[in-house]
Amino acid sequence: MRFIMAENALHENYRDLTTGRIGEKLIRFALPVIAANLLQALYSLVDMAIVGRYNMAAGMSAVNLGGAITQIILVIAVALTNGGSVVIGQLLGAKRKEDAVKASGTLFGILFVIAVVLTAVTLVVRVPLLRAMKTTEEAFNGAVAYLTICASGTVMVYIFNANSAVLRAAGESVQPLIAVAGCAVINLVLDLIMVGRFGMGPAGAAYATVISQIISAVLTTIFVRRLGLIRFKADYFSIDKRFIKSMMKIALPFCLQLVLVTVSFAFVNSLINELGTSASAAAGAVSKLGNFATLPPQSVMSALMALTAQNLGANNIPNIKQGFRTGAGVGIGVTVIICCIIWAVPGKLIGMMTPDNTVAEVGAVFFRWVAVSYIFESVLFVLYGILMGAGYTNITLLCGVLSSLVLRYTLAWTFIRFTNWGFSGIGVAYSLAALGAMLVAVAFYWSGRWTKPRVRV
């Protein structure tokens, strides 16, 4: 009876992305993802803005640098869950529902082990790592506190991401939005209380983040349970060898890509730190604000990944091409509009994060150059949705290495050392790096090789 109930729940609730009006389905899938990503960016922005308001540049720098390391932990989760999402999506597209349940259990089992290991490693190396990043003395203690507290919540972050990946694979994007909306409100309230009322600084922002992450993990677990893709039994969380290889074939290159990209940002931050605390604070503000510019294409990427996986499972290539045309129009078009706004008032946007006028002045020209990279990245993200859904994370890895290490850091280092461009030169490096990666992804898409999935389950 338990098996039949799970099958029926799954059959009734998961959203089939292989039939009907594909463009309309993609937009309906992507809109809640955009809203969820917007809320996540907002409560990340809230941490920075409230700390900046009460602790000025040193507090902003602490959150930025501590957050750079927690971002590495997060991207590992994103990569692994994307691998699971593609496999589960293919199984659902092929109508192999019970295998989809087993693949979900495999994903949860792997992520729990990795989360525990990463928590321990981060807590051991946090101080020398922040020293190696040339963290300024004014920001050091705050960065250590922020990183320590956030790292302690790694398991909850991984549970939330696993749940979200399973829901996306099933074509469900509204329920993750509900969870994110709830934790965003809680995060804002706790930030105002802990940082504003009790003066806890970066540590207070970190506590607010972790508490909200726990709530989002609990909510999404309830949603996945209702969908019929999770079972609270010991054998459910065992690792099924049939699926682990396929998941890792997709996840490991993407994981390496995201880690390299994040590490490259940490390296670039070390160059920025040489320019002073105001530059570091401005870079942190631009990083948080810039999340909004790439929200539409990143959300379309998530939708296209689910649509591609399900339609490759159903062997329906025309649907994927239709989804790409719709997604590109929405994701790239909105990003261009946002970038025009950034070019018009970069200093005022940064000024929303801090009352320190020096930070806004230092970051204005830098922000304009970084905005150019958002346009190239919008094309890249839309293409990533197709490539990752087809399992070609080896190509996205190539793009990531080219962008983050070969171009972004190398050019930033060169411009800092051999030109008088200063902070603006680093912004130029961002744009050139994104352009190079975009050209590689465009060439692979037009080759048509992605129509034959790299991984079949």
Contacts in CASP RR format, 6 or more apart in sequence:
PFRMAT RR
TARGET T0000
AUTHOR 0000-0000-0000
METHOD contacts of the structure
MODEL  1
MRFIMAENALHENYRDLTTGRIGEKLIRFALPVIAANLLQALYSLVDMAI
VGRYNMAAGMSAVNLGGAITQIILVIAVALTNGGSVVIGQLLGAKRKEDA
VKASGTLFGILFVIAVVLTAVTLVVRVPLLRAMKTTEEAFNGAVAYLTIC
ASGTVMVYIFNANSAVLRAAGESVQPLIAVAGCAVINLVLDLIMVGRFGM
GPAGAAYATVISQIISAVLTTIFVRRLGLIRFKADYFSIDKRFIKSMMKI
ALPFCLQLVLVTVSFAFVNSLINELGTSASAAAGAVSKLGNFATLPPQSV
MSALMALTAQNLGANNIPNIKQGFRTGAGVGIGVTVIICCIIWAVPGKLI
GMMTPDNTVAEVGAVFFRWVAVSYIFESVLFVLYGILMGAGYTNITLLCG
VLSSLVLRYTLAWTFIRFTNWGFSGIGVAYSLAALGAMLVAVAFYWSGRW
TKPRVRV
2 231 0 8 1.000
3 98 0 8 1.000
6 101 0 8 1.000
6 228 0 8 1.000
6 231 0 8 1.000
7 97 0 8 1.000
7 98 0 8 1.000
9 226 0 8 1.000
9 227 0 8 1.000
9 228 0 8 1.000
10 97 0 8 1.000
10 100 0 8 1.000
10 101 0 8 1.000
10 170 0 8 1.000
10 227 0 8 1.000
10 228 0 8 1.000
10 229 0 8 1.000
11 97 0 8 1.000
13 170 0 8 1.000
13 172 0 8 1.000
13 226 0 8 1.000
13 227 0 8 1.000
13 228 0 8 1.000
14 92 0 8 1.000
14 170 0 8 1.000
14 171 0 8 1.000
14 172 0 8 1.000
14 227 0 8 1.000
15 25 0 8 1.000
15 29 0 8 1.000
15 170 0 8 1.000
15 171 0 8 1.000
15 172 0 8 1.000
16 92 0 8 1.000
16 93 0 8 1.000
16 310 0 8 1.000
17 25 0 8 1.000
17 26 0 8 1.000
17 29 0 8 1.000
17 171 0 8 1.000
17 306 0 8 1.000
17 307 0 8 1.000
17 310 0 8 1.000
17 311 0 8 1.000
17 319 0 8 1.000
18 93 0 8 1.000
18 310 0 8 1.000
18 311 0 8 1.000
18 313 0 8 1.000
18 314 0 8 1.000
18 316 0 8 1.000
18 319 0 8 1.000
22 307 0 8 1.000
22 319 0 8 1.000
22 322 0 8 1.000
22 323 0 8 1.000
22 326 0 8 1.000
23 322 0 8 1.000
23 323 0 8 1.000
23 326 0 8 1.000
23 327 0 8 1.000
25 307 0 8 1.000
26 300 0 8 1.000
26 303 0 8 1.000
26 304 0 8 1.000
26 307 0 8 1.000
26 323 0 8 1.000
26 326 0 8 1.000
26 327 0 8 1.000
27 326 0 8 1.000
27 327 0 8 1.000
27 330 0 8 1.000
29 171 0 8 1.000
29 173 0 8 1.000
29 303 0 8 1.000
29 306 0 8 1.000
29 307 0 8 1.000
30 173 0 8 1.000
30 299 0 8 1.000
30 300 0 8 1.000
30 302 0 8 1.000
30 303 0 8 1.000
30 327 0 8 1.000
30 330 0 8 1.000
31 173 0 8 1.000
31 299 0 8 1.000
32 173 0 8 1.000
32 174 0 8 1.000
32 176 0 8 1.000
32 177 0 8 1.000
33 168 0 8 1.000
33 173 0 8 1.000
33 176 0 8 1.000
33 177 0 8 1.000
33 299 0 8 1.000
33 302 0 8 1.000
33 303 0 8 1.000
34 295 0 8 1.000
34 296 0 8 1.000
34 299 0 8 1.000
35 177 0 8 1.000
35 181 0 8 1.000
36 173 0 8 1.000
36 176 0 8 1.000
36 177 0 8 1.000
36 180 0 8 1.000
36 181 0 8 1.000
36 299 0 8 1.000
37 291 0 8 1.000
37 295 0 8 1.000
37 298 0 8 1.000
37 299 0 8 1.000
38 292 0 8 1.000
38 295 0 8 1.000
39 177 0 8 1.000
39 180 0 8 1.000
39 181 0 8 1.000
39 184 0 8 1.000
40 180 0 8 1.000
40 184 0 8 1.000
41 288 0 8 1.000
41 291 0 8 1.000
41 292 0 8 1.000
41 295 0 8 1.000
42 184 0 8 1.000
43 183 0 8 1.000
43 184 0 8 1.000
43 187 0 8 1.000
43 188 0 8 1.000
43 209 0 8 1.000
43 212 0 8 1.000
44 288 0 8 1.000
44 291 0 8 1.000
45 288 0 8 1.000
45 289 0 8 1.000
45 291 0 8 1.000
45 353 0 8 1.000
46 187 0 8 1.000
46 188 0 8 1.000
46 191 0 8 1.000
47 63 0 8 1.000
47 187 0 8 1.000
47 191 0 8 1.000
47 205 0 8 1.000
47 208 0 8 1.000
47 209 0 8 1.000
48 60 0 8 1.000
48 63 0 8 1.000
48 64 0 8 1.000
48 284 0 8 1.000
48 285 0 8 1.000
48 288 0 8 1.000
48 353 0 8 1.000
49 288 0 8 1.000
49 352 0 8 1.000
49 353 0 8 1.000
49 354 0 8 1.000
50 191 0 8 1.000
50 192 0 8 1.000
50 195 0 8 1.000
50 196 0 8 1.000
50 205 0 8 1.000
51 59 0 8 1.000
51 60 0 8 1.000
51 62 0 8 1.000
51 63 0 8 1.000
51 195 0 8 1.000
51 201 0 8 1.000
51 202 0 8 1.000
51 205 0 8 1.000
52 59 0 8 1.000
52 60 0 8 1.000
52 281 0 8 1.000
52 353 0 8 1.000
52 354 0 8 1.000
52 356 0 8 1.000
53 354 0 8 1.000
53 355 0 8 1.000
54 195 0 8 1.000
54 196 0 8 1.000
54 199 0 8 1.000
54 201 0 8 1.000
55 62 0 8 1.000
55 195 0 8 1.000
55 201 0 8 1.000
55 202 0 8 1.000
56 354 0 8 1.000
56 355 0 8 1.000
56 356 0 8 1.000
57 138 0 8 1.000
57 277 0 8 1.000
57 278 0 8 1.000
57 280 0 8 1.000
57 281 0 8 1.000
57 354 0 8 1.000
57 356 0 8 1.000
57 358 0 8 1.000
57 359 0 8 1.000
58 136 0 8 1.000
58 138 0 8 1.000
58 139 0 8 1.000
58 142 0 8 1.000
58 277 0 8 1.000
59 139 0 8 1.000
59 142 0 8 1.000
59 201 0 8 1.000
59 202 0 8 1.000
59 281 0 8 1.000
60 280 0 8 1.000
60 281 0 8 1.000
60 284 0 8 1.000
60 285 0 8 1.000
60 353 0 8 1.000
60 354 0 8 1.000
60 359 0 8 1.000
61 135 0 8 1.000
61 136 0 8 1.000
61 138 0 8 1.000
61 139 0 8 1.000
61 143 0 8 1.000
61 277 0 8 1.000
61 280 0 8 1.000
61 281 0 8 1.000
61 284 0 8 1.000
62 139 0 8 1.000
62 140 0 8 1.000
62 141 0 8 1.000
62 142 0 8 1.000
62 143 0 8 1.000
62 145 0 8 1.000
62 146 0 8 1.000
62 202 0 8 1.000
63 143 0 8 1.000
63 146 0 8 1.000
63 202 0 8 1.000
63 205 0 8 1.000
63 284 0 8 1.000
64 269 0 8 1.000
64 280 0 8 1.000
64 281 0 8 1.000
64 283 0 8 1.000
64 284 0 8 1.000
64 287 0 8 1.000
65 130 0 8 1.000
65 133 0 8 1.000
65 135 0 8 1.000
65 139 0 8 1.000
65 143 0 8 1.000
65 269 0 8 1.000
65 280 0 8 1.000
66 130 0 8 1.000
66 143 0 8 1.000
66 146 0 8 1.000
66 147 0 8 1.000
66 150 0 8 1.000
67 146 0 8 1.000
67 147 0 8 1.000
67 150 0 8 1.000
68 133 0 8 1.000
68 262 0 8 1.000
68 265 0 8 1.000
68 266 0 8 1.000
68 269 0 8 1.000
69 122 0 8 1.000
69 126 0 8 1.000
69 129 0 8 1.000
69 130 0 8 1.000
69 147 0 8 1.000
69 151 0 8 1.000
69 266 0 8 1.000
70 147 0 8 1.000
70 150 0 8 1.000
70 151 0 8 1.000
71 262 0 8 1.000
71 265 0 8 1.000
72 259 0 8 1.000
72 262 0 8 1.000
72 263 0 8 1.000
72 266 0 8 1.000
73 118 0 8 1.000
73 122 0 8 1.000
73 151 0 8 1.000
73 154 0 8 1.000
73 157 0 8 1.000
74 157 0 8 1.000
74 161 0 8 1.000
75 255 0 8 1.000
75 258 0 8 1.000
75 259 0 8 1.000
75 261 0 8 1.000
75 262 0 8 1.000
76 114 0 8 1.000
76 118 0 8 1.000
76 255 0 8 1.000
76 258 0 8 1.000
76 259 0 8 1.000
77 111 0 8 1.000
77 115 0 8 1.000
77 157 0 8 1.000
77 158 0 8 1.000
77 161 0 8 1.000
77 162 0 8 1.000
78 161 0 8 1.000
78 258 0 8 1.000
79 251 0 8 1.000
79 252 0 8 1.000
79 254 0 8 1.000
79 255 0 8 1.000
79 256 0 8 1.000
79 257 0 8 1.000
79 258 0 8 1.000
79 259 0 8 1.000
80 107 0 8 1.000
80 110 0 8 1.000
80 111 0 8 1.000
80 114 0 8 1.000
80 247 0 8 1.000
80 251 0 8 1.000
80 255 0 8 1.000
81 107 0 8 1.000
81 111 0 8 1.000
81 161 0 8 1.000
81 162 0 8 1.000
81 164 0 8 1.000
81 165 0 8 1.000
82 165 0 8 1.000
82 250 0 8 1.000
82 251 0 8 1.000
82 254 0 8 1.000
82 305 0 8 1.000
82 388 0 8 1.000
82 393 0 8 1.000
83 165 0 8 1.000
83 247 0 8 1.000
83 250 0 8 1.000
83 251 0 8 1.000
83 254 0 8 1.000
83 388 0 8 1.000
83 393 0 8 1.000
84 103 0 8 1.000
84 107 0 8 1.000
84 165 0 8 1.000
84 169 0 8 1.000
84 243 0 8 1.000
84 247 0 8 1.000
84 250 0 8 1.000
84 251 0 8 1.000
85 165 0 8 1.000
85 166 0 8 1.000
85 168 0 8 1.000
85 169 0 8 1.000
85 305 0 8 1.000
85 306 0 8 1.000
85 309 0 8 1.000
86 169 0 8 1.000
86 247 0 8 1.000
86 250 0 8 1.000
86 305 0 8 1.000
86 309 0 8 1.000
86 388 0 8 1.000
86 389 0 8 1.000
86 391 0 8 1.000
86 455 0 8 1.000
87 103 0 8 1.000
87 243 0 8 1.000
87 246 0 8 1.000
87 247 0 8 1.000
87 250 0 8 1.000
87 309 0 8 1.000
87 455 0 8 1.000
87 457 0 8 1.000
88 100 0 8 1.000
88 103 0 8 1.000
88 104 0 8 1.000
88 107 0 8 1.000
88 165 0 8 1.000
88 166 0 8 1.000
88 169 0 8 1.000
88 170 0 8 1.000
88 229 0 8 1.000
88 309 0 8 1.000
89 100 0 8 1.000
89 169 0 8 1.000
89 170 0 8 1.000
89 306 0 8 1.000
89 309 0 8 1.000
89 310 0 8 1.000
89 313 0 8 1.000
90 309 0 8 1.000
90 310 0 8 1.000
90 312 0 8 1.000
90 313 0 8 1.000
90 453 0 8 1.000
90 455 0 8 1.000
90 456 0 8 1.000
90 457 0 8 1.000
91 97 0 8 1.000
91 99 0 8 1.000
91 100 0 8 1.000
91 103 0 8 1.000
91 457 0 8 1.000
92 100 0 8 1.000
92 169 0 8 1.000
92 170 0 8 1.000
92 310 0 8 1.000
93 309 0 8 1.000
93 310 0 8 1.000
93 311 0 8 1.000
93 313 0 8 1.000
93 314 0 8 1.000
94 313 0 8 1.000
94 314 0 8 1.000
99 242 0 8 1.000
99 243 0 8 1.000
99 457 0 8 1.000
100 169 0 8 1.000
100 229 0 8 1.000
101 228 0 8 1.000
101 229 0 8 1.000
101 230 0 8 1.000
101 231 0 8 1.000
101 236 0 8 1.000
102 240 0 8 1.000
102 242 0 8 1.000
102 243 0 8 1.000
103 240 0 8 1.000
103 243 0 8 1.000
103 247 0 8 1.000
103 457 0 8 1.000
104 166 0 8 1.000
104 224 0 8 1.000
104 229 0 8 1.000
104 230 0 8 1.000
105 230 0 8 1.000
105 236 0 8 1.000
105 237 0 8 1.000
105 238 0 8 1.000
105 240 0 8 1.000
106 238 0 8 1.000
106 239 0 8 1.000
106 240 0 8 1.000
106 243 0 8 1.000
106 244 0 8 1.000
106 247 0 8 1.000
107 162 0 8 1.000
107 165 0 8 1.000
107 166 0 8 1.000
107 247 0 8 1.000
108 159 0 8 1.000
108 162 0 8 1.000
108 230 0 8 1.000
108 236 0 8 1.000
108 237 0 8 1.000
109 237 0 8 1.000
109 238 0 8 1.000
109 239 0 8 1.000
110 239 0 8 1.000
110 244 0 8 1.000
110 247 0 8 1.000
111 158 0 8 1.000
111 159 0 8 1.000
111 161 0 8 1.000
111 162 0 8 1.000
112 155 0 8 1.000
112 158 0 8 1.000
112 159 0 8 1.000
112 237 0 8 1.000
114 158 0 8 1.000
115 154 0 8 1.000
115 155 0 8 1.000
115 157 0 8 1.000
115 158 0 8 1.000
115 159 0 8 1.000
116 155 0 8 1.000
118 151 0 8 1.000
118 154 0 8 1.000
119 151 0 8 1.000
119 152 0 8 1.000
119 153 0 8 1.000
119 154 0 8 1.000
119 155 0 8 1.000
122 147 0 8 1.000
122 151 0 8 1.000
122 154 0 8 1.000
123 148 0 8 1.000
123 151 0 8 1.000
123 152 0 8 1.000
126 144 0 8 1.000
126 147 0 8 1.000
126 148 0 8 1.000
126 151 0 8 1.000
127 144 0 8 1.000
130 140 0 8 1.000
130 143 0 8 1.000
130 144 0 8 1.000
130 147 0 8 1.000
131 140 0 8 1.000
132 270 0 8 1.000
133 266 0 8 1.000
133 269 0 8 1.000
133 270 0 8 1.000
133 273 0 8 1.000
134 270 0 8 1.000
134 273 0 8 1.000
134 274 0 8 1.000
135 143 0 8 1.000
135 273 0 8 1.000
136 273 0 8 1.000
136 276 0 8 1.000
136 277 0 8 1.000
136 280 0 8 1.000
138 277 0 8 1.000
139 277 0 8 1.000
139 280 0 8 1.000
142 201 0 8 1.000
142 202 0 8 1.000
142 203 0 8 1.000
143 202 0 8 1.000
145 202 0 8 1.000
145 203 0 8 1.000
145 206 0 8 1.000
146 202 0 8 1.000
146 203 0 8 1.000
146 205 0 8 1.000
146 206 0 8 1.000
147 206 0 8 1.000
148 206 0 8 1.000
149 203 0 8 1.000
149 204 0 8 1.000
149 206 0 8 1.000
149 207 0 8 1.000
149 209 0 8 1.000
149 210 0 8 1.000
150 206 0 8 1.000
150 209 0 8 1.000
150 210 0 8 1.000
152 210 0 8 1.000
153 210 0 8 1.000
153 213 0 8 1.000
153 214 0 8 1.000
156 210 0 8 1.000
156 213 0 8 1.000
156 214 0 8 1.000
156 216 0 8 1.000
156 217 0 8 1.000
157 213 0 8 1.000
157 217 0 8 1.000
159 217 0 8 1.000
159 220 0 8 1.000
159 221 0 8 1.000
160 179 0 8 1.000
160 213 0 8 1.000
160 216 0 8 1.000
160 217 0 8 1.000
160 220 0 8 1.000
163 176 0 8 1.000
163 217 0 8 1.000
163 220 0 8 1.000
163 221 0 8 1.000
163 223 0 8 1.000
163 224 0 8 1.000
164 176 0 8 1.000
164 220 0 8 1.000
166 224 0 8 1.000
166 227 0 8 1.000
166 229 0 8 1.000
166 230 0 8 1.000
167 173 0 8 1.000
167 175 0 8 1.000
167 176 0 8 1.000
167 220 0 8 1.000
167 223 0 8 1.000
167 224 0 8 1.000
167 227 0 8 1.000
168 176 0 8 1.000
168 302 0 8 1.000
168 305 0 8 1.000
168 306 0 8 1.000
169 306 0 8 1.000
169 309 0 8 1.000
170 227 0 8 1.000
170 229 0 8 1.000
171 306 0 8 1.000
171 310 0 8 1.000
172 223 0 8 1.000
172 227 0 8 1.000
173 302 0 8 1.000
173 303 0 8 1.000
175 220 0 8 1.000
175 223 0 8 1.000
176 220 0 8 1.000
176 223 0 8 1.000
178 219 0 8 1.000
178 223 0 8 1.000
179 215 0 8 1.000
179 216 0 8 1.000
179 219 0 8 1.000
179 220 0 8 1.000
179 223 0 8 1.000
180 216 0 8 1.000
182 212 0 8 1.000
182 215 0 8 1.000
182 216 0 8 1.000
182 219 0 8 1.000
183 212 0 8 1.000
183 213 0 8 1.000
183 215 0 8 1.000
183 216 0 8 1.000
183 219 0 8 1.000
184 212 0 8 1.000
186 208 0 8 1.000
186 211 0 8 1.000
186 212 0 8 1.000
186 215 0 8 1.000
187 208 0 8 1.000
187 209 0 8 1.000
187 211 0 8 1.000
187 212 0 8 1.000
190 204 0 8 1.000
190 207 0 8 1.000
190 208 0 8 1.000
190 211 0 8 1.000
190 212 0 8 1.000
191 204 0 8 1.000
191 205 0 8 1.000
191 208 0 8 1.000
194 200 0 8 1.000
194 201 0 8 1.000
194 203 0 8 1.000
194 204 0 8 1.000
194 205 0 8 1.000
194 207 0 8 1.000
194 208 0 8 1.000
195 201 0 8 1.000
195 204 0 8 1.000
195 205 0 8 1.000
195 208 0 8 1.000
198 204 0 8 1.000
200 207 0 8 1.000
221 230 0 8 1.000
224 230 0 8 1.000
225 232 0 8 1.000
230 236 0 8 1.000
242 457 0 8 1.000
243 457 0 8 1.000
246 455 0 8 1.000
246 456 0 8 1.000
246 457 0 8 1.000
249 391 0 8 1.000
249 454 0 8 1.000
249 455 0 8 1.000
250 388 0 8 1.000
250 391 0 8 1.000
250 393 0 8 1.000
250 454 0 8 1.000
250 455 0 8 1.000
251 393 0 8 1.000
252 393 0 8 1.000
253 393 0 8 1.000
253 394 0 8 1.000
253 396 0 8 1.000
253 397 0 8 1.000
254 388 0 8 1.000
254 393 0 8 1.000
254 396 0 8 1.000
254 397 0 8 1.000
256 397 0 8 1.000
257 393 0 8 1.000
257 396 0 8 1.000
257 397 0 8 1.000
257 399 0 8 1.000
257 400 0 8 1.000
257 401 0 8 1.000
260 400 0 8 1.000
260 401 0 8 1.000
260 404 0 8 1.000
260 405 0 8 1.000
261 400 0 8 1.000
261 403 0 8 1.000
261 404 0 8 1.000
263 404 0 8 1.000
264 404 0 8 1.000
264 405 0 8 1.000
264 408 0 8 1.000
264 409 0 8 1.000
265 287 0 8 1.000
265 404 0 8 1.000
267 409 0 8 1.000
268 408 0 8 1.000
268 409 0 8 1.000
268 412 0 8 1.000
268 426 0 8 1.000
268 429 0 8 1.000
269 280 0 8 1.000
269 283 0 8 1.000
271 412 0 8 1.000
271 413 0 8 1.000
271 416 0 8 1.000
271 426 0 8 1.000
272 279 0 8 1.000
272 280 0 8 1.000
272 283 0 8 1.000
272 423 0 8 1.000
272 426 0 8 1.000
273 279 0 8 1.000
273 280 0 8 1.000
274 416 0 8 1.000
275 422 0 8 1.000
275 423 0 8 1.000
278 356 0 8 1.000
278 358 0 8 1.000
278 359 0 8 1.000
278 362 0 8 1.000
279 362 0 8 1.000
279 363 0 8 1.000
279 423 0 8 1.000
281 354 0 8 1.000
281 356 0 8 1.000
281 359 0 8 1.000
282 350 0 8 1.000
282 359 0 8 1.000
282 360 0 8 1.000
282 362 0 8 1.000
282 363 0 8 1.000
282 366 0 8 1.000
282 367 0 8 1.000
282 423 0 8 1.000
283 363 0 8 1.000
283 366 0 8 1.000
285 350 0 8 1.000
285 351 0 8 1.000
285 353 0 8 1.000
285 354 0 8 1.000
285 359 0 8 1.000
285 363 0 8 1.000
286 350 0 8 1.000
286 363 0 8 1.000
286 366 0 8 1.000
286 367 0 8 1.000
286 370 0 8 1.000
288 353 0 8 1.000
289 342 0 8 1.000
289 349 0 8 1.000
289 350 0 8 1.000
289 352 0 8 1.000
289 353 0 8 1.000
289 367 0 8 1.000
290 342 0 8 1.000
290 370 0 8 1.000
290 374 0 8 1.000
292 338 0 8 1.000
293 335 0 8 1.000
293 338 0 8 1.000
293 339 0 8 1.000
293 342 0 8 1.000
293 371 0 8 1.000
293 374 0 8 1.000
294 335 0 8 1.000
294 374 0 8 1.000
294 377 0 8 1.000
294 378 0 8 1.000
294 381 0 8 1.000
296 330 0 8 1.000
296 331 0 8 1.000
296 333 0 8 1.000
296 334 0 8 1.000
296 335 0 8 1.000
296 338 0 8 1.000
296 378 0 8 1.000
297 331 0 8 1.000
297 332 0 8 1.000
297 335 0 8 1.000
297 377 0 8 1.000
297 378 0 8 1.000
297 379 0 8 1.000
297 380 0 8 1.000
297 381 0 8 1.000
297 382 0 8 1.000
298 381 0 8 1.000
299 331 0 8 1.000
300 327 0 8 1.000
300 328 0 8 1.000
300 330 0 8 1.000
300 331 0 8 1.000
300 381 0 8 1.000
300 382 0 8 1.000
300 385 0 8 1.000
301 381 0 8 1.000
301 382 0 8 1.000
301 384 0 8 1.000
301 385 0 8 1.000
301 388 0 8 1.000
302 385 0 8 1.000
303 327 0 8 1.000
304 320 0 8 1.000
304 323 0 8 1.000
304 324 0 8 1.000
304 327 0 8 1.000
304 382 0 8 1.000
304 385 0 8 1.000
304 386 0 8 1.000
304 389 0 8 1.000
305 384 0 8 1.000
305 385 0 8 1.000
305 386 0 8 1.000
305 388 0 8 1.000
305 389 0 8 1.000
306 389 0 8 1.000
307 319 0 8 1.000
307 320 0 8 1.000
307 323 0 8 1.000
308 320 0 8 1.000
308 385 0 8 1.000
308 386 0 8 1.000
308 388 0 8 1.000
308 389 0 8 1.000
308 390 0 8 1.000
309 389 0 8 1.000
309 390 0 8 1.000
311 317 0 8 1.000
311 319 0 8 1.000
311 320 0 8 1.000
312 320 0 8 1.000
312 389 0 8 1.000
312 390 0 8 1.000
312 453 0 8 1.000
313 453 0 8 1.000
317 451 0 8 1.000
320 386 0 8 1.000
320 451 0 8 1.000
324 382 0 8 1.000
324 386 0 8 1.000
327 382 0 8 1.000
328 379 0 8 1.000
328 382 0 8 1.000
331 378 0 8 1.000
331 381 0 8 1.000
331 382 0 8 1.000
332 375 0 8 1.000
332 378 0 8 1.000
332 379 0 8 1.000
332 382 0 8 1.000
333 378 0 8 1.000
335 374 0 8 1.000
335 375 0 8 1.000
335 377 0 8 1.000
335 378 0 8 1.000
336 375 0 8 1.000
336 378 0 8 1.000
338 374 0 8 1.000
339 371 0 8 1.000
339 372 0 8 1.000
339 374 0 8 1.000
339 375 0 8 1.000
341 349 0 8 1.000
342 349 0 8 1.000
342 367 0 8 1.000
342 368 0 8 1.000
342 371 0 8 1.000
342 374 0 8 1.000
343 368 0 8 1.000
343 371 0 8 1.000
346 363 0 8 1.000
346 364 0 8 1.000
346 365 0 8 1.000
346 367 0 8 1.000
346 368 0 8 1.000
346 371 0 8 1.000
347 360 0 8 1.000
347 361 0 8 1.000
347 363 0 8 1.000
347 364 0 8 1.000
347 367 0 8 1.000
348 360 0 8 1.000
349 367 0 8 1.000
350 359 0 8 1.000
350 360 0 8 1.000
350 363 0 8 1.000
350 364 0 8 1.000
350 367 0 8 1.000
351 357 0 8 1.000
351 359 0 8 1.000
351 360 0 8 1.000
353 359 0 8 1.000
354 360 0 8 1.000
362 423 0 8 1.000
363 423 0 8 1.000
365 423 0 8 1.000
365 424 0 8 1.000
366 423 0 8 1.000
366 424 0 8 1.000
366 425 0 8 1.000
366 426 0 8 1.000
366 427 0 8 1.000
369 424 0 8 1.000
369 425 0 8 1.000
369 427 0 8 1.000
369 428 0 8 1.000
369 430 0 8 1.000
369 431 0 8 1.000
370 427 0 8 1.000
370 430 0 8 1.000
370 431 0 8 1.000
372 430 0 8 1.000
372 431 0 8 1.000
373 427 0 8 1.000
373 430 0 8 1.000
373 431 0 8 1.000
373 433 0 8 1.000
373 434 0 8 1.000
373 435 0 8 1.000
374 434 0 8 1.000
376 431 0 8 1.000
376 434 0 8 1.000
376 435 0 8 1.000
376 436 0 8 1.000
376 437 0 8 1.000
376 438 0 8 1.000
377 434 0 8 1.000
377 438 0 8 1.000
379 438 0 8 1.000
379 441 0 8 1.000
379 442 0 8 1.000
380 399 0 8 1.000
380 434 0 8 1.000
380 437 0 8 1.000
380 438 0 8 1.000
380 441 0 8 1.000
383 438 0 8 1.000
383 441 0 8 1.000
383 442 0 8 1.000
383 444 0 8 1.000
383 445 0 8 1.000
384 396 0 8 1.000
384 399 0 8 1.000
384 441 0 8 1.000
386 445 0 8 1.000
386 450 0 8 1.000
387 393 0 8 1.000
387 395 0 8 1.000
387 396 0 8 1.000
387 441 0 8 1.000
387 444 0 8 1.000
387 445 0 8 1.000
387 450 0 8 1.000
388 396 0 8 1.000
389 453 0 8 1.000
390 450 0 8 1.000
390 451 0 8 1.000
390 452 0 8 1.000
390 453 0 8 1.000
390 454 0 8 1.000
391 453 0 8 1.000
391 454 0 8 1.000
391 455 0 8 1.000
392 444 0 8 1.000
392 449 0 8 1.000
392 450 0 8 1.000
392 454 0 8 1.000
394 454 0 8 1.000
395 440 0 8 1.000
395 441 0 8 1.000
395 444 0 8 1.000
396 441 0 8 1.000
398 440 0 8 1.000
399 437 0 8 1.000
399 438 0 8 1.000
399 440 0 8 1.000
399 441 0 8 1.000
400 437 0 8 1.000
402 433 0 8 1.000
402 436 0 8 1.000
402 437 0 8 1.000
402 440 0 8 1.000
403 433 0 8 1.000
403 434 0 8 1.000
403 436 0 8 1.000
403 437 0 8 1.000
404 433 0 8 1.000
407 429 0 8 1.000
407 432 0 8 1.000
407 433 0 8 1.000
407 436 0 8 1.000
407 437 0 8 1.000
408 429 0 8 1.000
408 430 0 8 1.000
408 433 0 8 1.000
409 429 0 8 1.000
411 428 0 8 1.000
411 429 0 8 1.000
411 432 0 8 1.000
411 433 0 8 1.000
412 425 0 8 1.000
412 426 0 8 1.000
412 427 0 8 1.000
412 429 0 8 1.000
412 430 0 8 1.000
415 421 0 8 1.000
415 422 0 8 1.000
415 425 0 8 1.000
415 426 0 8 1.000
415 428 0 8 1.000
415 429 0 8 1.000
416 422 0 8 1.000
416 425 0 8 1.000
416 426 0 8 1.000
419 425 0 8 1.000
421 428 0 8 1.000
444 450 0 8 1.000
END
